Amino acid sequence: MMPEITRFYGIIIKLFFGDHPPPHFHAVYGEHLALFNINTLEMIEGDLPPRARKLVVEWAEKYQAELQTIWKTQEFKKLPPLE
């Protein structure tokens, strides 16, 4: 099971420890799923609709340093949603 980092506007952000490189997080929006590179914030896999993708990137820009730390230390913590 992947720990849920946050959720906002129907989007769930999850991060799985010990997952394959590059450092990334998962975004789930309804039946859509995408992987985002933590370092570049590019969508590296998946099919999020453009609006959801934009919201995920906007959120990740705010919490990029925290996401990098969570990935490196493998210490889970919840992050605030996009408001």
Gaussian input, Z-matrix of N, CA and C with variables (Angstrom, degrees):
# hf/3-21g

backbone

0 1
 N
 C     1     B1
 C     2     B2     1     A1
 N     3     B3     2     A2     1     D1
 C     4     B4     3     A3     2     D2
 C     5     B5     4     A4     3     D3
 N     6     B6     5     A5     4     D4
 C     7     B7     6     A6     5     D5
 C     8     B8     7     A7     6     D6
 N     9     B9     8     A8     7     D7
 C    10    B10     9     A9     8     D8
 C    11    B11    10    A10     9     D9
 N    12    B12    11    A11    10    D10
 C    13    B13    12    A12    11    D11
 C    14    B14    13    A13    12    D12
 N    15    B15    14    A14    13    D13
 C    16    B16    15    A15    14    D14
 C    17    B17    16    A16    15    D15
 N    18    B18    17    A17    16    D16
 C    19    B19    18    A18    17    D17
 C    20    B20    19    A19    18    D18
 N    21    B21    20    A20    19    D19
 C    22    B22    21    A21    20    D20
 C    23    B23    22    A22    21    D21
 N    24    B24    23    A23    22    D22
 C    25    B25    24    A24    23    D23
 C    26    B26    25    A25    24    D24
 N    27    B27    26    A26    25    D25
 C    28    B28    27    A27    26    D26
 C    29    B29    28    A28    27    D27
 N    30    B30    29    A29    28    D28
 C    31    B31    30    A30    29    D29
 C    32    B32    31    A31    30    D30
 N    33    B33    32    A32    31    D31
 C    34    B34    33    A33    32    D32
 C    35    B35    34    A34    33    D33
 N    36    B36    35    A35    34    D34
 C    37    B37    36    A36    35    D35
 C    38    B38    37    A37    36    D36
 N    39    B39    38    A38    37    D37
 C    40    B40    39    A39    38    D38
 C    41    B41    40    A40    39    D39
 N    42    B42    41    A41    40    D40
 C    43    B43    42    A42    41    D41
 C    44    B44    43    A43    42    D42
 N    45    B45    44    A44    43    D43
 C    46    B46    45    A45    44    D44
 C    47    B47    46    A46    45    D45
 N    48    B48    47    A47    46    D46
 C    49    B49    48    A48    47    D47
 C    50    B50    49    A49    48    D48
 N    51    B51    50    A50    49    D49
 C    52    B52    51    A51    50    D50
 C    53    B53    52    A52    51    D51
 N    54    B54    53    A53    52    D52
 C    55    B55    54    A54    53    D53
 C    56    B56    55    A55    54    D54
 N    57    B57    56    A56    55    D55
 C    58    B58    57    A57    56    D56
 C    59    B59    58    A58    57    D57
 N    60    B60    59    A59    58    D58
 C    61    B61    60    A60    59    D59
 C    62    B62    61    A61    60    D60
 N    63    B63    62    A62    61    D61
 C    64    B64    63    A63    62    D62
 C    65    B65    64    A64    63    D63
 N    66    B66    65    A65    64    D64
 C    67    B67    66    A66    65    D65
 C    68    B68    67    A67    66    D66
 N    69    B69    68    A68    67    D67
 C    70    B70    69    A69    68    D68
 C    71    B71    70    A70    69    D69
 N    72    B72    71    A71    70    D70
 C    73    B73    72    A72    71    D71
 C    74    B74    73    A73    72    D72
 N    75    B75    74    A74    73    D73
 C    76    B76    75    A75    74    D74
 C    77    B77    76    A76    75    D75
 N    78    B78    77    A77    76    D76
 C    79    B79    78    A78    77    D77
 C    80    B80    79    A79    78    D78
 N    81    B81    80    A80    79    D79
 C    82    B82    81    A81    80    D80
 C    83    B83    82    A82    81    D81
 N    84    B84    83    A83    82    D82
 C    85    B85    84    A84    83    D83
 C    86    B86    85    A85    84    D84
 N    87    B87    86    A86    85    D85
 C    88    B88    87    A87    86    D86
 C    89    B89    88    A88    87    D87
 N    90    B90    89    A89    88    D88
 C    91    B91    90    A90    89    D89
 C    92    B92    91    A91    90    D90
 N    93    B93    92    A92    91    D91
 C    94    B94    93    A93    92    D92
 C    95    B95    94    A94    93    D93
 N    96    B96    95    A95    94    D94
 C    97    B97    96    A96    95    D95
 C    98    B98    97    A97    96    D96
 N    99    B99    98    A98    97    D97
 C   100   B100    99    A99    98    D98
 C   101   B101   100   A100    99    D99
 N   102   B102   101   A101   100   D100
 C   103   B103   102   A102   101   D101
 C   104   B104   103   A103   102   D102
 N   105   B105   104   A104   103   D103
 C   106   B106   105   A105   104   D104
 C   107   B107   106   A106   105   D105
 N   108   B108   107   A107   106   D106
 C   109   B109   108   A108   107   D107
 C   110   B110   109   A109   108   D108
 N   111   B111   110   A110   109   D109
 C   112   B112   111   A111   110   D110
 C   113   B113   112   A112   111   D111
 N   114   B114   113   A113   112   D112
 C   115   B115   114   A114   113   D113
 C   116   B116   115   A115   114   D114
 N   117   B117   116   A116   115   D115
 C   118   B118   117   A117   116   D116
 C   119   B119   118   A118   117   D117
 N   120   B120   119   A119   118   D118
 C   121   B121   120   A120   119   D119
 C   122   B122   121   A121   120   D120
 N   123   B123   122   A122   121   D121
 C   124   B124   123   A123   122   D122
 C   125   B125   124   A124   123   D123
 N   126   B126   125   A125   124   D124
 C   127   B127   126   A126   125   D125
 C   128   B128   127   A127   126   D126
 N   129   B129   128   A128   127   D127
 C   130   B130   129   A129   128   D128
 C   131   B131   130   A130   129   D129
 N   132   B132   131   A131   130   D130
 C   133   B133   132   A132   131   D131
 C   134   B134   133   A133   132   D132
 N   135   B135   134   A134   133   D133
 C   136   B136   135   A135   134   D134
 C   137   B137   136   A136   135   D135
 N   138   B138   137   A137   136   D136
 C   139   B139   138   A138   137   D137
 C   140   B140   139   A139   138   D138
 N   141   B141   140   A140   139   D139
 C   142   B142   141   A141   140   D140
 C   143   B143   142   A142   141   D141
 N   144   B144   143   A143   142   D142
 C   145   B145   144   A144   143   D143
 C   146   B146   145   A145   144   D144
 N   147   B147   146   A146   145   D145
 C   148   B148   147   A147   146   D146
 C   149   B149   148   A148   147   D147
 N   150   B150   149   A149   148   D148
 C   151   B151   150   A150   149   D149
 C   152   B152   151   A151   150   D150
 N   153   B153   152   A152   151   D151
 C   154   B154   153   A153   152   D152
 C   155   B155   154   A154   153   D153
 N   156   B156   155   A155   154   D154
 C   157   B157   156   A156   155   D155
 C   158   B158   157   A157   156   D156
 N   159   B159   158   A158   157   D157
 C   160   B160   159   A159   158   D158
 C   161   B161   160   A160   159   D159
 N   162   B162   161   A161   160   D160
 C   163   B163   162   A162   161   D161
 C   164   B164   163   A163   162   D162
 N   165   B165   164   A164   163   D163
 C   166   B166   165   A165   164   D164
 C   167   B167   166   A166   165   D165
 N   168   B168   167   A167   166   D166
 C   169   B169   168   A168   167   D167
 C   170   B170   169   A169   168   D168
 N   171   B171   170   A170   169   D169
 C   172   B172   171   A171   170   D170
 C   173   B173   172   A172   171   D171
 N   174   B174   173   A173   172   D172
 C   175   B175   174   A174   173   D173
 C   176   B176   175   A175   174   D174
 N   177   B177   176   A176   175   D175
 C   178   B178   177   A177   176   D176
 C   179   B179   178   A178   177   D177
 N   180   B180   179   A179   178   D178
 C   181   B181   180   A180   179   D179
 C   182   B182   181   A181   180   D180
 N   183   B183   182   A182   181   D181
 C   184   B184   183   A183   182   D182
 C   185   B185   184   A184   183   D183
 N   186   B186   185   A185   184   D184
 C   187   B187   186   A186   185   D185
 C   188   B188   187   A187   186   D186
 N   189   B189   188   A188   187   D187
 C   190   B190   189   A189   188   D188
 C   191   B191   190   A190   189   D189
 N   192   B192   191   A191   190   D190
 C   193   B193   192   A192   191   D191
 C   194   B194   193   A193   192   D192
 N   195   B195   194   A194   193   D193
 C   196   B196   195   A195   194   D194
 C   197   B197   196   A196   195   D195
 N   198   B198   197   A197   196   D196
 C   199   B199   198   A198   197   D197
 C   200   B200   199   A199   198   D198
 N   201   B201   200   A200   199   D199
 C   202   B202   201   A201   200   D200
 C   203   B203   202   A202   201   D201
 N   204   B204   203   A203   202   D202
 C   205   B205   204   A204   203   D203
 C   206   B206   205   A205   204   D204
 N   207   B207   206   A206   205   D205
 C   208   B208   207   A207   206   D206
 C   209   B209   208   A208   207   D207
 N   210   B210   209   A209   208   D208
 C   211   B211   210   A210   209   D209
 C   212   B212   211   A211   210   D210
 N   213   B213   212   A212   211   D211
 C   214   B214   213   A213   212   D212
 C   215   B215   214   A214   213   D213
 N   216   B216   215   A215   214   D214
 C   217   B217   216   A216   215   D215
 C   218   B218   217   A217   216   D216
 N   219   B219   218   A218   217   D217
 C   220   B220   219   A219   218   D218
 C   221   B221   220   A220   219   D219
 N   222   B222   221   A221   220   D220
 C   223   B223   222   A222   221   D221
 C   224   B224   223   A223   222   D222
 N   225   B225   224   A224   223   D223
 C   226   B226   225   A225   224   D224
 C   227   B227   226   A226   225   D225
 N   228   B228   227   A227   226   D226
 C   229   B229   228   A228   227   D227
 C   230   B230   229   A229   228   D228
 N   231   B231   230   A230   229   D229
 C   232   B232   231   A231   230   D230
 C   233   B233   232   A232   231   D231
 N   234   B234   233   A233   232   D232
 C   235   B235   234   A234   233   D233
 C   236   B236   235   A235   234   D234
 N   237   B237   236   A236   235   D235
 C   238   B238   237   A237   236   D236
 C   239   B239   238   A238   237   D237
 N   240   B240   239   A239   238   D238
 C   241   B241   240   A240   239   D239
 C   242   B242   241   A241   240   D240
 N   243   B243   242   A242   241   D241
 C   244   B244   243   A243   242   D242
 C   245   B245   244   A244   243   D243
 N   246   B246   245   A245   244   D244
 C   247   B247   246   A246   245   D245
 C   248   B248   247   A247   246   D246

   B1=1.4557
   B2=1.5360
   B3=1.3038
   B4=1.4630
   B5=1.5180
   B6=1.3275
   B7=1.4675
   B8=1.5294
   B9=1.3137
   B10=1.4595
   B11=1.5214
   B12=1.3315
   B13=1.4623
   B14=1.5302
   B15=1.3390
   B16=1.4637
   B17=1.5173
   B18=1.3283
   B19=1.4642
   B20=1.5183
   B21=1.3293
   B22=1.4677
   B23=1.5258
   B24=1.3214
   B25=1.4776
   B26=1.5281
   B27=1.3224
   B28=1.4573
   B29=1.5245
   B30=1.3359
   B31=1.4679
   B32=1.5257
   B33=1.3171
   B34=1.4678
   B35=1.5294
   B36=1.3317
   B37=1.4675
   B38=1.5246
   B39=1.3284
   B40=1.4668
   B41=1.5203
   B42=1.3339
   B43=1.4613
   B44=1.5198
   B45=1.3043
   B46=1.4579
   B47=1.5228
   B48=1.3240
   B49=1.4677
   B50=1.5215
   B51=1.3181
   B52=1.4506
   B53=1.5203
   B54=1.3299
   B55=1.4576
   B56=1.5245
   B57=1.3048
   B58=1.4667
   B59=1.5347
   B60=1.3539
   B61=1.4629
   B62=1.5260
   B63=1.3245
   B64=1.4653
   B65=1.5291
   B66=1.3476
   B67=1.4642
   B68=1.5288
   B69=1.3347
   B70=1.4584
   B71=1.5195
   B72=1.3196
   B73=1.4593
   B74=1.5145
   B75=1.3215
   B76=1.4536
   B77=1.5274
   B78=1.3205
   B79=1.4570
   B80=1.5219
   B81=1.3333
   B82=1.4593
   B83=1.5265
   B84=1.3283
   B85=1.4575
   B86=1.5219
   B87=1.3348
   B88=1.4592
   B89=1.5133
   B90=1.3353
   B91=1.4684
   B92=1.5242
   B93=1.3178
   B94=1.4674
   B95=1.5275
   B96=1.3193
   B97=1.4630
   B98=1.5199
   B99=1.3361
   B100=1.4669
   B101=1.5184
   B102=1.3137
   B103=1.4628
   B104=1.5222
   B105=1.3251
   B106=1.4629
   B107=1.5221
   B108=1.3229
   B109=1.4574
   B110=1.5314
   B111=1.3178
   B112=1.4681
   B113=1.5311
   B114=1.3280
   B115=1.4557
   B116=1.5235
   B117=1.3355
   B118=1.4646
   B119=1.5313
   B120=1.3413
   B121=1.4686
   B122=1.5308
   B123=1.3153
   B124=1.4686
   B125=1.5219
   B126=1.3418
   B127=1.4518
   B128=1.5248
   B129=1.3324
   B130=1.4594
   B131=1.5258
   B132=1.3343
   B133=1.4526
   B134=1.5162
   B135=1.3252
   B136=1.4495
   B137=1.5130
   B138=1.3352
   B139=1.4629
   B140=1.5336
   B141=1.3265
   B142=1.4658
   B143=1.5267
   B144=1.3268
   B145=1.4613
   B146=1.5393
   B147=1.3408
   B148=1.4735
   B149=1.5315
   B150=1.3260
   B151=1.4626
   B152=1.5331
   B153=1.3207
   B154=1.4695
   B155=1.5245
   B156=1.3184
   B157=1.4707
   B158=1.5274
   B159=1.3318
   B160=1.4661
   B161=1.5318
   B162=1.3346
   B163=1.4678
   B164=1.5255
   B165=1.3274
   B166=1.4700
   B167=1.5260
   B168=1.3209
   B169=1.4697
   B170=1.5291
   B171=1.3261
   B172=1.4699
   B173=1.5316
   B174=1.3322
   B175=1.4683
   B176=1.5348
   B177=1.3301
   B178=1.4720
   B179=1.5223
   B180=1.3352
   B181=1.4678
   B182=1.5274
   B183=1.3252
   B184=1.4746
   B185=1.5210
   B186=1.3287
   B187=1.4667
   B188=1.5276
   B189=1.3227
   B190=1.4612
   B191=1.5337
   B192=1.3251
   B193=1.4759
   B194=1.5291
   B195=1.3434
   B196=1.4685
   B197=1.5243
   B198=1.3316
   B199=1.4668
   B200=1.5244
   B201=1.3387
   B202=1.4649
   B203=1.5250
   B204=1.3308
   B205=1.4632
   B206=1.5287
   B207=1.3292
   B208=1.4743
   B209=1.5292
   B210=1.3251
   B211=1.4768
   B212=1.5313
   B213=1.3471
   B214=1.4737
   B215=1.5219
   B216=1.3444
   B217=1.4622
   B218=1.5214
   B219=1.3266
   B220=1.4597
   B221=1.5245
   B222=1.3335
   B223=1.4682
   B224=1.5180
   B225=1.3237
   B226=1.4529
   B227=1.5230
   B228=1.3359
   B229=1.4582
   B230=1.5157
   B231=1.3244
   B232=1.4631
   B233=1.5173
   B234=1.3240
   B235=1.4643
   B236=1.5304
   B237=1.3237
   B238=1.4696
   B239=1.5353
   B240=1.3189
   B241=1.4635
   B242=1.5256
   B243=1.3159
   B244=1.4591
   B245=1.5163
   B246=1.3304
   B247=1.4680
   B248=1.5084
   A1=110.28
   A2=115.71
   A3=120.17
   A4=109.87
   A5=117.26
   A6=119.53
   A7=111.19
   A8=114.70
   A9=121.20
   A10=109.07
   A11=116.02
   A12=121.56
   A13=110.07
   A14=115.99
   A15=121.05
   A16=109.38
   A17=115.68
   A18=121.14
   A19=109.12
   A20=115.06
   A21=120.99
   A22=108.66
   A23=115.89
   A24=122.59
   A25=113.05
   A26=116.85
   A27=120.51
   A28=114.55
   A29=117.03
   A30=121.63
   A31=108.22
   A32=116.66
   A33=121.73
   A34=107.92
   A35=116.59
   A36=122.37
   A37=107.92
   A38=115.52
   A39=120.80
   A40=109.64
   A41=114.89
   A42=120.13
   A43=107.48
   A44=116.02
   A45=121.55
   A46=109.17
   A47=116.37
   A48=120.45
   A49=109.93
   A50=115.26
   A51=120.12
   A52=112.00
   A53=117.48
   A54=121.60
   A55=108.70
   A56=116.56
   A57=123.33
   A58=111.78
   A59=117.45
   A60=119.94
   A61=109.55
   A62=119.40
   A63=127.23
   A64=110.83
   A65=117.33
   A66=120.33
   A67=109.47
   A68=116.53
   A69=120.00
   A70=111.05
   A71=114.87
   A72=120.57
   A73=108.75
   A74=115.09
   A75=122.30
   A76=108.80
   A77=116.59
   A78=122.57
   A79=107.71
   A80=116.25
   A81=121.98
   A82=107.54
   A83=115.58
   A84=121.12
   A85=107.01
   A86=116.50
   A87=120.21
   A88=109.56
   A89=116.90
   A90=120.41
   A91=111.98
   A92=117.14
   A93=121.55
   A94=110.72
   A95=115.15
   A96=121.43
   A97=107.89
   A98=116.24
   A99=119.69
   A100=110.26
   A101=115.35
   A102=122.90
   A103=107.70
   A104=115.84
   A105=121.87
   A106=109.40
   A107=116.02
   A108=122.25
   A109=107.68
   A110=117.46
   A111=121.03
   A112=111.30
   A113=117.67
   A114=120.39
   A115=113.30
   A116=117.81
   A117=120.73
   A118=112.45
   A119=117.29
   A120=125.07
   A121=112.36
   A122=116.64
   A123=121.05
   A124=109.03
   A125=116.13
   A126=119.98
   A127=106.08
   A128=117.05
   A129=120.49
   A130=112.25
   A131=116.40
   A132=120.79
   A133=107.01
   A134=117.22
   A135=119.22
   A136=115.20
   A137=113.76
   A138=119.98
   A139=112.70
   A140=117.47
   A141=119.07
   A142=110.57
   A143=117.42
   A144=119.53
   A145=109.54
   A146=117.50
   A147=121.20
   A148=114.32
   A149=118.28
   A150=119.88
   A151=111.49
   A152=117.52
   A153=121.21
   A154=110.29
   A155=115.92
   A156=120.42
   A157=110.42
   A158=116.30
   A159=121.53
   A160=110.77
   A161=117.29
   A162=121.40
   A163=111.28
   A164=116.77
   A165=120.63
   A166=110.09
   A167=117.47
   A168=120.80
   A169=110.35
   A170=116.20
   A171=120.16
   A172=110.36
   A173=116.99
   A174=121.55
   A175=110.01
   A176=116.40
   A177=120.78
   A178=112.10
   A179=117.60
   A180=119.81
   A181=110.33
   A182=116.93
   A183=120.97
   A184=112.40
   A185=116.51
   A186=120.63
   A187=113.25
   A188=116.55
   A189=120.77
   A190=111.98
   A191=117.56
   A192=120.44
   A193=110.69
   A194=116.31
   A195=120.12
   A196=110.90
   A197=117.44
   A198=121.12
   A199=110.43
   A200=116.86
   A201=120.62
   A202=110.08
   A203=116.62
   A204=120.76
   A205=111.12
   A206=116.52
   A207=120.10
   A208=109.53
   A209=116.56
   A210=119.68
   A211=110.74
   A212=116.86
   A213=120.67
   A214=112.35
   A215=116.81
   A216=120.33
   A217=112.57
   A218=116.64
   A219=123.46
   A220=111.24
   A221=115.05
   A222=120.87
   A223=107.48
   A224=115.44
   A225=120.85
   A226=111.40
   A227=115.38
   A228=119.41
   A229=108.39
   A230=115.30
   A231=120.57
   A232=108.83
   A233=116.08
   A234=121.30
   A235=108.31
   A236=116.97
   A237=120.03
   A238=110.99
   A239=115.94
   A240=120.15
   A241=111.14
   A242=115.30
   A243=120.82
   A244=107.61
   A245=116.64
   A246=119.16
   A247=110.71
   D1=139.22
   D2=-179.89
   D3=-94.12
   D4=127.90
   D5=176.81
   D6=-63.16
   D7=136.19
   D8=177.50
   D9=-83.31
   D10=122.16
   D11=-179.29
   D12=-82.89
   D13=-44.46
   D14=179.48
   D15=-165.31
   D16=172.02
   D17=171.68
   D18=-147.77
   D19=144.41
   D20=178.94
   D21=-160.09
   D22=143.25
   D23=177.57
   D24=47.61
   D25=37.42
   D26=178.98
   D27=80.53
   D28=4.37
   D29=179.61
   D30=-103.55
   D31=133.36
   D32=177.76
   D33=-111.94
   D34=129.43
   D35=178.10
   D36=-105.83
   D37=127.76
   D38=-179.23
   D39=-131.18
   D40=154.40
   D41=177.38
   D42=-138.78
   D43=132.25
   D44=-176.86
   D45=-111.30
   D46=119.80
   D47=179.32
   D48=-70.58
   D49=142.79
   D50=178.70
   D51=78.32
   D52=10.10
   D53=178.36
   D54=-72.60
   D55=166.75
   D56=-177.32
   D57=-67.51
   D58=151.07
   D59=173.33
   D60=-70.41
   D61=163.39
   D62=-4.43
   D63=-71.94
   D64=165.43
   D65=176.35
   D66=-54.17
   D67=127.80
   D68=-175.64
   D69=-152.76
   D70=165.21
   D71=172.10
   D72=-129.63
   D73=162.31
   D74=-178.07
   D75=-105.29
   D76=138.60
   D77=173.87
   D78=-119.81
   D79=127.66
   D80=-179.65
   D81=-117.71
   D82=128.60
   D83=179.60
   D84=-139.26
   D85=101.44
   D86=-174.77
   D87=59.23
   D88=-125.69
   D89=179.40
   D90=-87.68
   D91=0.61
   D92=-178.56
   D93=-90.87
   D94=144.37
   D95=179.43
   D96=-139.21
   D97=139.55
   D98=177.99
   D99=-145.88
   D100=154.32
   D101=173.92
   D102=-113.34
   D103=134.57
   D104=179.11
   D105=-120.11
   D106=132.72
   D107=175.43
   D108=-69.86
   D109=125.74
   D110=-177.89
   D111=-66.43
   D112=-35.57
   D113=-175.58
   D114=-77.38
   D115=-35.67
   D116=-176.61
   D117=-107.59
   D118=-15.82
   D119=-176.07
   D120=63.02
   D121=18.87
   D122=174.55
   D123=-78.44
   D124=145.92
   D125=170.59
   D126=-78.90
   D127=113.80
   D128=-174.38
   D129=-96.46
   D130=-11.63
   D131=179.48
   D132=-162.13
   D133=148.10
   D134=171.55
   D135=117.46
   D136=-170.69
   D137=-170.40
   D138=-147.07
   D139=44.56
   D140=178.45
   D141=-67.98
   D142=141.57
   D143=172.92
   D144=-61.41
   D145=152.04
   D146=-175.54
   D147=-52.51
   D148=-42.77
   D149=-178.77
   D150=-65.02
   D151=-43.71
   D152=178.37
   D153=-64.50
   D154=-40.42
   D155=179.19
   D156=-61.01
   D157=-43.39
   D158=179.33
   D159=-61.67
   D160=-42.24
   D161=179.43
   D162=-65.34
   D163=-40.94
   D164=178.98
   D165=-62.37
   D166=-45.06
   D167=-179.53
   D168=-65.61
   D169=-41.06
   D170=177.87
   D171=-59.43
   D172=-44.36
   D173=178.10
   D174=-64.30
   D175=-46.54
   D176=-175.59
   D177=-65.56
   D178=-31.27
   D179=176.77
   D180=-61.88
   D181=-36.81
   D182=179.99
   D183=-70.92
   D184=-32.95
   D185=-171.59
   D186=-118.64
   D187=21.83
   D188=-177.14
   D189=-59.21
   D190=-45.22
   D191=-179.39
   D192=-62.22
   D193=-42.06
   D194=179.05
   D195=-65.24
   D196=-39.79
   D197=177.98
   D198=-63.10
   D199=-41.58
   D200=178.55
   D201=-62.59
   D202=-41.53
   D203=179.53
   D204=-65.33
   D205=-44.63
   D206=178.80
   D207=-59.48
   D208=-44.10
   D209=-179.68
   D210=-62.94
   D211=-45.20
   D212=-176.37
   D213=-68.89
   D214=-45.44
   D215=-174.29
   D216=-86.71
   D217=-18.41
   D218=-174.68
   D219=57.10
   D220=31.63
   D221=174.21
   D222=-103.01
   D223=112.42
   D224=-176.65
   D225=-69.69
   D226=137.83
   D227=168.82
   D228=-152.39
   D229=146.79
   D230=176.89
   D231=-76.22
   D232=147.31
   D233=175.89
   D234=-118.94
   D235=153.82
   D236=-179.40
   D237=-64.24
   D238=152.03
   D239=176.39
   D240=-75.72
   D241=169.83
   D242=172.27
   D243=-75.67
   D244=135.62
   D245=-178.76
   D246=-117.37

